[in-house]
Amino acid sequence: MTGINRFQRAGWFLGIILACLVIHPLIGAALQGIFTCNLYTGHGSVFAQQKSRDLFSPLESSSARNVTPMEGPLDDKLRESIPREGQPLEGPIDPESYRLGPGDLLAVYVLGDIEDQLLARISADGLIRISSLGVFDTRNRSFKELREEILSAAEKRYRSGVIEVSLIELRSFKASVGGMVPAPGTYELTAADRVAALLEQAGGFLNPERILEESAPIEAELVIERRGEEAQDLKLPPYSTRRLQLIHRDGSRENVDLLLFLRAGLPEGNPYVSDGDFLLIPPLNPRSGVLGVFGAVNQQCLVEFVEGDNIERALALAGGLADLARLDSVEITRFTGETSEYNTIFVNLNDLRVKGFQLEPDDRIFVRQKQNYHLVHQVELRGEFLKPGFYPITEDSTTLLDVVMKAGGFTPRASLTEAVLTRDTGFDEDDPEFERLLLTQVRDMTPLEYQYFLLKTRELQGQVAADLYALFLEGDSTQNIFLRNGDLLYVPPVSRSVKVIGQVNHPGFISYISGESSKYYVNRAGGYAWNARKGKVRVIKANSGKWLKPGKTLIEEGDTVFVPEKPYVNTWDVVKDVLLILTQSATIYLVITQATK
């Protein structure tokens, strides 16, 4: 039994060894297959394109497939054929003007009985190698030129079908910026980027004065003061917006008038940036001259003068002509020497040849406007109208009655006695006398000055004398005045009350009773208070704001009855004044008595 067991154990041992020898190659093959499967899974679309020549479609990144990206030369080669998705473009590129460079990705499509797709990226030496078609030199060539050469080679390779060459990804490159920018340096751009994009990456234009104002306002004022009137009159930023320099890799320079793009949207003011370009933002040079454009333009401005400026370009920098511009009498002033003397030149912009009129440094352009061009004349009705709102008028023609009729008349609640018509004069009235009295103590005013001061403080600014009650209820045509642009007519609702204020026991609103006097409303308000000055009661009219004696006016709805307070009297001061007067009188009496003896 023991021998059999040993024999069986030896057999089992030999069987295990033989099984391992047989299974080992299978395991190796399986591992190799797994590795190969991962390789095709991670970048399977690329291999599938190279193997089956299917039509090209954008690929997802490897991280989206949960596959670890490969490292090394193979991964770099695969990445060369994968285009980036969603490059922002202004629009389709121009095949004639687009210059190819290292990094551009091209595709050759063959459609027909034999379908094929070839992808290739331009290498750093400016060459592009396309499988089965050959090597092509792209240096200093446009996309149109290269496409024609590739199509010619492809037609020899593929006898039938439709062949197309496409630029499917723009290259990235580096360009630099310096000068008056917050962050000078080197930035990555694409072949679709222009000067404005490079400037934006550098933080835009640098304005030291604004930075100084934010950090040290007092120091900024001193700097501006030291610069004198010239800098203040110039009113231009310290950086140049029209004399930018785009320096190319070969040393050539391109002048960039960026303001022409920013103000007028002209693309020649915002050229494309090329590989290795350097953008220089110089400081402003006031000595180079200034152009001024004023009057009927969309944006009056002072801009730098650039050689070659003409009227058309200057008006474009001012945002173009306004609709009310008068074209037949544009005025240009030009200095005749180094003094303030100048000549005036008149041009007619209706003549197309005039738009090319050459300007000189420090020229000023004045565009006059058409008289009464689309002037808007309107008034506003507020309050108790059937159709309140704005209404067009013709000045010196439309009357108060006309516009009220357009509004459908008044509502039943309208209080014509309290209606107010105000007029916007367009400027603040300057009253030096009133300004002086504002700074004067009341005790230092003469009686006449005090009365004037009270009248000015009670005055309603811009109020027009108009009695709607007399016009609409009494038929007084003298109140039917002409309206002007900006007039405001306000008709409040009927208050049905009279307001009593001041030294009464229960001040407030009292129901209006036609024909009643001020005493009636004072009694309804609880009567006079102990310190009321009964002899100085005044009625304040609702429609005019005038202060009148009760016996000189009829109290109407909305009026106010004002009961003033007795002035405070110090008894001891009165006693002192009486004693002083008596003493002085006695002294005078004694002097006279002694003199007559």
C-alpha positions in Angstrom: 0.0 0.0 0.0 2.8 2.3 0.8 4.5 1.5 -2.5 1.4 2.2 -4.4 1.0 5.5 -2.7 4.6 6.5 -3.5 4.1 5.5 -7.1 0.9 7.5 -7.3 2.6 10.5 -5.8 5.4 10.3 -8.3 2.9 10.1 -11.1 1.0 13.1 -9.9 4.2 15.1 -9.6 5.2 14.3 -13.1 1.7 15.1 -14.4 1.9 18.5 -12.8 5.2 19.3 -14.4 4.0 18.2 -17.8 0.8 20.3 -17.4 2.9 23.4 -16.5 5.0 22.9 -19.6 1.9 22.7 -21.8 0.0 25.6 -20.2 3.0 28.0 -20.0 3.0 29.0 -23.7 -0.8 29.5 -23.6 -0.4 31.9 -20.6 2.3 33.8 -22.5 0.2 34.0 -25.6 -2.8 35.2 -23.5 -0.7 37.9 -21.8 0.6 39.0 -25.1 -2.9 39.2 -26.5 -4.1 41.2 -23.5 -1.3 43.7 -24.0 -2.1 43.9 -27.7 -5.8 44.3 -27.0 -5.1 47.2 -24.6 -2.9 48.9 -27.2 -5.7 48.7 -29.8 -8.3 49.7 -27.2 -6.4 52.8 -26.1 -5.7 54.2 -29.5 -7.8 51.8 -31.6 -9.4 54.5 -33.7 -6.0 55.6 -35.0 -4.9 52.1 -35.9 -8.3 51.4 -37.5 -7.9 54.5 -39.6 -4.4 53.4 -40.8 -5.6 49.9 -41.4 -9.1 50.2 -43.0 -8.7 53.8 -44.2 -12.2 54.7 -42.9 -13.5 58.3 -43.1 -12.0 60.6 -40.4 -14.1 61.6 -37.3 -12.9 63.5 -34.2 -11.7 61.4 -31.4 -12.3 61.6 -27.7 -9.4 61.9 -25.3 -7.9 58.7 -23.9 -8.8 59.7 -20.4 -12.5 59.6 -21.3 -12.1 55.9 -22.1 -10.5 55.2 -18.8 -7.2 54.1 -20.4 -3.9 55.2 -19.1 -2.1 57.3 -21.8 0.9 55.7 -23.3 4.3 57.4 -22.8 7.2 57.6 -25.1 7.7 58.2 -28.9 4.7 56.0 -29.9 2.3 58.2 -27.9 3.8 61.4 -29.4 3.4 60.0 -32.9 -0.3 59.1 -32.2 -1.0 62.5 -30.8 0.3 64.1 -34.0 -2.7 62.6 -35.8 -5.3 63.6 -33.3 -6.9 67.1 -33.9 -8.0 69.3 -31.1 -11.7 69.9 -30.9 -13.6 73.2 -30.9 -10.9 75.7 -31.9 -12.7 79.1 -31.9 -12.5 80.9 -35.2 -13.8 84.1 -36.6 -14.9 82.3 -39.7 -13.5 80.1 -42.5 -9.9 80.8 -43.3 -8.8 82.4 -46.5 -6.8 79.7 -48.4 -4.9 82.4 -50.4 -3.8 84.5 -47.4 -3.3 81.7 -44.7 0.4 80.9 -44.4 1.1 77.4 -43.3 3.6 76.6 -40.5 4.8 73.8 -38.1 1.9 72.3 -36.3 -0.9 72.7 -38.9 -2.8 69.4 -39.3 -4.0 68.5 -42.8 -6.2 65.7 -44.1 -6.5 64.2 -47.6 -9.9 62.6 -48.3 -10.6 60.2 -51.1 -14.2 59.4 -51.8 -15.5 56.9 -54.4 -15.0 53.2 -55.2 -11.8 53.4 -53.2 -12.1 55.4 -50.0 -9.1 56.6 -48.1 -8.1 59.2 -45.6 -4.6 60.5 -44.9 -3.7 62.6 -41.9 -0.4 64.5 -41.5 1.0 67.4 -39.4 3.6 69.8 -40.6 6.8 69.1 -38.8 9.1 71.6 -37.2 11.3 71.9 -40.3 8.3 73.0 -42.4 7.9 69.8 -44.2 4.8 67.6 -44.3 5.0 63.8 -45.0 1.8 62.3 -46.3 1.8 58.5 -46.6 1.8 57.2 -50.2 1.9 60.8 -51.6 5.3 62.0 -50.6 7.0 64.9 -48.8 5.9 68.5 -49.4 7.6 71.8 -48.5 5.2 74.3 -46.8 7.7 77.1 -45.9 6.4 80.5 -47.0 3.5 78.9 -48.8 -0.2 79.5 -48.6 -2.7 76.8 -48.0 -4.1 77.2 -51.5 -0.7 76.6 -53.1 0.0 73.5 -51.0 -3.5 72.1 -51.6 -3.0 72.3 -55.4 0.3 70.5 -55.2 -1.2 67.7 -52.9 -4.2 67.3 -55.2 -2.0 66.9 -58.2 0.0 64.2 -56.4 -3.2 62.5 -55.1 -4.8 62.4 -58.6 -1.8 60.4 -59.8 -2.1 58.0 -57.0 -5.9 57.6 -57.1 -7.3 57.4 -60.6 -10.9 57.7 -59.7 -13.1 59.3 -57.0 -13.3 62.7 -55.4 -10.2 64.0 -53.7 -10.2 66.9 -51.2 -7.6 68.5 -49.0 -8.7 70.1 -45.7 -6.9 72.1 -42.9 -8.5 70.5 -39.9 -6.4 72.0 -37.1 -4.6 75.3 -36.8 -1.1 75.3 -35.3 -0.2 76.8 -32.0 2.9 79.0 -31.6 4.4 81.6 -29.3 4.5 85.3 -29.7 5.8 88.1 -27.4 4.5 91.5 -26.3 6.2 94.3 -24.6 6.0 98.0 -23.8 3.0 99.7 -22.2 1.3 96.5 -21.0 0.8 95.2 -17.4 2.3 91.8 -18.1 4.9 91.8 -20.9 6.1 88.3 -22.0 5.6 85.4 -24.3 2.2 83.8 -24.9 0.8 80.9 -26.8 -1.5 81.7 -29.7 -3.1 80.0 -32.7 -2.8 81.0 -36.3 -6.3 82.5 -36.1 -5.4 85.0 -33.4 -4.9 88.7 -34.1 -3.0 91.5 -32.4 -6.0 92.2 -30.0 -5.8 88.7 -28.7 -2.1 88.9 -27.9 -2.7 92.3 -26.2 -5.5 90.9 -24.2 -3.3 88.1 -22.8 -0.8 90.7 -21.7 -3.6 92.5 -19.7 -4.4 95.2 -22.2 -2.9 98.7 -22.3 -1.0 99.9 -19.2 -2.1 103.3 -17.8 0.3 104.3 -15.0 -1.8 107.4 -14.2 -4.8 105.3 -13.4 -2.7 102.9 -11.2 -1.2 105.9 -9.4 -4.7 107.4 -8.8 -5.9 104.1 -7.3 -2.9 103.6 -5.1 -1.9 107.2 -4.1 -4.5 109.8 -5.2 -2.6 112.8 -3.7 0.7 111.8 -5.4 -1.2 111.4 -8.7 -2.5 115.0 -8.4 1.1 116.3 -7.9 2.3 114.4 -11.0 -0.5 115.8 -13.2 0.2 119.3 -11.8 3.9 119.0 -12.6 3.2 118.0 -16.2 1.4 121.3 -16.7 -1.5 122.3 -18.9 -0.2 120.5 -22.0 -1.0 117.0 -20.6 -4.3 118.1 -19.3 -5.3 119.7 -22.6 -4.2 116.7 -24.6 -6.7 114.3 -22.8 -5.1 111.3 -24.4 -3.9 108.1 -22.6 -0.2 107.8 -21.9 0.1 104.8 -24.4 -0.1 104.8 -28.1 -3.1 103.1 -29.7 -2.2 103.9 -33.4 1.5 103.3 -33.5 1.9 99.7 -32.4 4.8 97.8 -34.0 4.4 94.1 -35.0 8.0 92.9 -35.5 8.3 89.7 -37.5 10.9 87.0 -37.1 12.7 88.2 -40.2 13.1 91.7 -38.7 10.5 93.4 -40.8 8.1 95.7 -39.0 4.4 96.2 -39.5 2.6 99.3 -38.3 -0.6 98.5 -36.4 -3.4 101.1 -36.0 -5.4 99.2 -33.4 -7.7 102.2 -32.7 -8.9 101.8 -36.3 -10.2 98.4 -35.3 -11.4 99.3 -31.9 -13.4 102.4 -33.0 -14.4 101.5 -36.6 -14.1 97.7 -36.7 -11.8 97.7 -39.7 -9.8 94.4 -39.8 -6.7 96.1 -41.2 -6.2 97.6 -37.8 -6.0 94.2 -36.2 -3.7 92.0 -38.3 -3.0 88.3 -37.7 0.0 87.4 -35.5 2.6 85.0 -36.9 5.1 82.6 -35.3 7.7 84.4 -33.2 6.2 87.9 -33.7 6.9 90.6 -31.1 4.2 93.2 -30.5 5.6 96.6 -29.1 3.2 99.0 -27.4 5.0 102.3 -27.4 4.2 105.3 -25.1 2.3 108.2 -26.5 4.4 110.8 -28.2 2.4 114.1 -28.1 4.9 115.8 -30.4 3.7 113.6 -33.2 0.5 115.6 -33.5 -3.1 115.2 -32.6 -6.3 115.1 -34.6 -9.6 116.5 -33.2 -13.1 115.6 -34.5 -16.0 117.5 -33.1 -19.7 118.2 -33.8 -22.2 115.9 -35.4 -20.2 112.7 -35.0 -21.1 109.7 -32.9 -18.0 110.1 -30.7 -16.2 113.4 -30.4 -12.6 112.7 -29.8 -8.9 113.6 -29.9 -6.7 110.9 -31.5 -3.1 110.5 -32.4 -2.1 111.7 -35.8 -0.6 109.1 -38.1 1.0 109.8 -41.5 -1.5 109.2 -44.2 -4.6 110.2 -42.2 -7.5 111.6 -44.3 -11.0 112.8 -43.6 -12.6 109.4 -44.1 -10.3 107.7 -41.6 -10.6 110.5 -39.0 -14.4 110.3 -39.2 -14.2 106.5 -38.8 -12.2 107.0 -35.6 -14.9 109.3 -34.4 -17.5 106.5 -34.8 -18.8 107.9 -38.1 -21.1 110.8 -38.9 -24.3 111.3 -36.9 -27.7 111.3 -38.7 -28.0 115.0 -38.2 -24.6 115.8 -39.7 -24.5 118.5 -42.4 -22.2 117.2 -45.2 -21.9 120.3 -47.3 -20.0 122.5 -44.9 -17.4 120.5 -42.9 -14.8 122.8 -41.5 -11.1 122.0 -41.1 -8.8 124.3 -39.2 -5.1 124.1 -39.9 -2.2 125.9 -38.1 -0.2 128.1 -40.4 2.9 128.2 -38.3 4.2 127.8 -34.8 1.7 130.2 -33.3 -2.0 130.0 -32.7 -2.9 131.4 -36.2 -4.8 129.0 -38.4 -6.6 128.8 -41.7 -10.0 127.4 -42.3 -10.8 125.0 -45.0 -14.4 124.1 -46.0 -15.1 120.8 -47.7 -18.3 119.1 -49.0 -18.5 115.4 -48.1 -21.1 114.8 -50.8 -18.1 114.9 -53.1 -16.6 111.4 -52.8 -13.1 112.7 -53.8 -13.0 114.8 -50.6 -12.9 111.7 -48.4 -9.3 111.2 -49.4 -8.3 114.8 -48.4 -5.0 114.5 -46.5 -4.8 115.8 -43.0 -1.9 117.3 -41.2 -0.8 117.2 -37.5 -3.0 119.1 -35.1 -5.8 119.6 -37.7 -9.3 120.0 -36.2 -12.5 118.8 -38.0 -15.8 120.4 -37.2 -19.0 118.8 -38.5 -22.0 121.1 -38.3 -25.5 119.7 -37.7 -28.7 120.3 -39.6 -31.0 122.9 -38.1 -34.1 121.5 -36.4 -33.3 118.0 -37.5 -35.9 115.6 -36.1 -36.3 117.8 -33.0 -38.6 116.0 -30.5 -41.2 118.4 -29.0 -43.4 116.9 -26.4 -45.1 117.5 -23.1 -46.1 115.3 -20.2 -49.5 115.1 -18.6 -49.7 113.6 -15.1 -52.5 113.0 -12.7 -56.2 113.1 -13.3 -56.4 112.8 -17.1 -58.3 110.1 -18.9 -55.2 109.3 -20.9 -52.1 110.6 -19.1 -48.7 110.4 -20.7 -46.5 112.1 -23.2 -47.9 114.0 -26.2 -46.2 115.6 -29.2 -46.6 119.3 -29.8 -45.6 122.0 -32.2 -44.0 124.8 -30.3 -45.8 128.2 -30.5 -48.8 126.4 -32.0 -50.1 123.7 -29.6 -52.1 125.2 -26.8 -53.0 124.0 -23.3 -56.5 123.2 -24.5 -55.3 121.2 -27.5 -53.2 118.8 -25.5 -55.9 118.3 -22.8 -58.3 117.4 -25.5 -55.8 114.8 -26.9 -55.7 113.3 -23.4 -59.5 112.9 -23.4 -60.1 115.6 -20.8 -60.1 115.3 -17.0 -61.4 112.6 -14.7 -64.3 113.4 -12.3 -61.8 113.6 -9.5 -59.6 116.3 -11.1 -58.9 119.4 -9.0 -58.3 122.2 -11.5 -57.7 124.8 -8.8 -54.6 122.8 -7.7 -53.2 122.1 -11.2 -49.6 123.1 -11.7 -47.8 123.7 -15.0 -44.0 123.7 -14.8 -41.5 124.4 -17.6 -37.9 123.0 -18.0 -35.8 126.0 -19.0 -32.9 123.8 -19.8 -30.5 125.5 -17.3 -30.4 126.4 -13.6 -31.2 129.9 -13.0 -28.3 131.8 -11.3 -29.5 134.3 -8.7 -26.4 135.8 -7.1 -28.5 137.9 -4.6 -30.3 134.8 -3.3 -27.0 132.9 -3.0 -25.7 135.8 -1.0 -28.7 135.8 1.3 -28.3 132.1 1.9 -25.0 132.9 3.6 -26.4 135.8 5.7 -28.0 135.6 9.1 -31.6 136.7 9.3 -30.8 139.3 11.9 -28.4 140.9 9.5 -30.9 141.3 6.7 -32.9 144.4 6.0 -36.7 144.1 5.9 -36.6 144.2 2.1 -33.9 141.6 1.8 -35.8 139.3 4.2 -39.0 139.6 2.2 -37.1 138.7 -1.0 -35.5 135.8 0.7 -38.9 134.4 1.8 -40.3 134.8 -1.7 -37.4 132.9 -3.3 -37.7 130.0 -0.8 -41.4 129.7 -1.5 -41.0 129.9 -5.2 -41.8 126.9 -7.3 -39.0 126.5 -9.8 -40.1 126.8 -13.4 -43.8 127.3 -12.6 -45.9 128.8 -15.4 -48.8 131.0 -14.6 -51.9 129.1 -15.9 -55.3 128.9 -14.3 -57.0 125.7 -15.5 -60.1 126.5 -13.5 -60.6 129.8 -15.3 -59.8 128.2 -18.7 -62.1 125.1 -18.6 -64.9 126.2 -16.2 -65.1 129.9 -16.8 -64.1 130.0 -20.4 -61.2 132.5 -20.0 -59.3 132.2 -23.3 -56.4 134.2 -22.0 -55.3 131.2 -19.9 -55.0 129.0 -23.1 -51.3 129.5 -23.4 -48.8 128.0 -25.9 -46.9 124.9 -24.7 -43.2 124.3 -25.1 -41.0 121.2 -25.2 -40.6 119.6 -21.8 -43.6 121.2 -20.1 -45.2 119.2 -17.4 -48.9 119.6 -16.4 -49.9 118.0 -13.2 -53.5 117.8 -12.1 -54.0 116.3 -8.6 -57.1 114.6 -7.4 -59.7 116.7 -5.5 -58.6 116.9 -1.9 -62.0 118.1 -0.5 -60.1 119.5 2.4 -58.2 122.4 3.8 -55.1 121.9 5.8 -54.6 123.8 9.1 -51.1 123.9 10.5 -49.2 125.9 13.1 -50.4 127.0 16.6 -53.8 125.3 16.8 -54.9 122.7 19.2 -55.6 119.9 16.6 -53.7 120.7 13.4 -54.6 118.6 10.3 -57.0 118.3 7.4 -60.5 119.8 7.7 -63.3 119.0 5.2 -63.8 121.8 2.7 -66.9 124.0 3.0 -67.4 126.5 0.2 -67.4 130.1 1.3 -66.1 129.5 4.9 -63.4 131.8 6.3 -60.2 131.0 8.0 -61.7 131.3 11.4 -64.1 128.4 10.6 -61.2 126.1 9.8 -59.2 127.2 12.9 -62.2 126.5 15.1 -62.7 123.1 13.5 -59.0 122.5 14.3 -59.6 123.0 18.1 -59.2 126.8 18.1 -56.0 128.8 18.7 -53.3 127.5 21.0 -52.2 129.7 23.9 -49.1 131.0 22.0 -50.9 131.6 18.6 -50.2 134.9 16.9 -53.8 135.5 15.7 -53.0 138.7 13.9 -50.5 137.0 11.5 -52.7 134.2 10.2 -52.0 133.5 6.5 -53.6 131.4 3.7 -51.2 129.5 1.4 -52.8 129.0 -2.0 -52.5 125.5 -3.4 -51.9 126.3 -7.0 -49.5 129.2 -6.7 -47.9 128.8 -3.2 -48.6 132.5 -2.4 -49.1 133.6 1.2 -52.1 135.9 1.5 -54.0 137.5 4.3 -57.4 135.7 5.1 -59.4 138.8 4.2 -57.7 139.2 0.8 -58.6 135.8 -0.6 -61.3 133.1 -0.8 -60.3 129.8 0.7 -60.4 127.0 -1.8 -59.9 123.2 -1.8 -56.3 122.3 -1.1 -55.3 125.6 0.5 -53.4 125.7 3.8 -54.2 127.9 6.8 -51.1 128.8 8.7 -51.2 130.1 12.3 -47.7 131.3 13.4 -46.3 131.3 16.9 -45.9 134.4 19.0 -42.2 135.3 19.3 -40.6 134.4 22.5 -40.2 137.4 24.9 -37.8 137.4 27.8 -39.4 139.5 30.6 -36.2 140.4 32.2 -34.9 141.8 28.9 -38.0 143.9 28.6 -37.6 145.2 32.1 -34.0 146.1 31.4 -34.9 147.9 28.2 -37.7 149.9 30.0 -35.4 150.9 32.9 -32.8 151.9 30.4 -35.3 154.1 28.5 -36.6 155.6 31.8 -33.1 156.4 33.0 -32.1 158.0 29.7 -35.4 160.0 29.7 -34.7 161.2 33.3 -31.2 162.2 32.4 -32.3 164.2 29.4 -35.0 165.9 31.5 -32.5 166.9 34.2 -30.1 168.3 31.6 -32.9 170.4 30.0 -34.1 171.6 33.4 -30.6 172.8 34.4 -30.0 174.5 31.1 -33.2 176.6 31.4 -32.5 177.9 34.9 
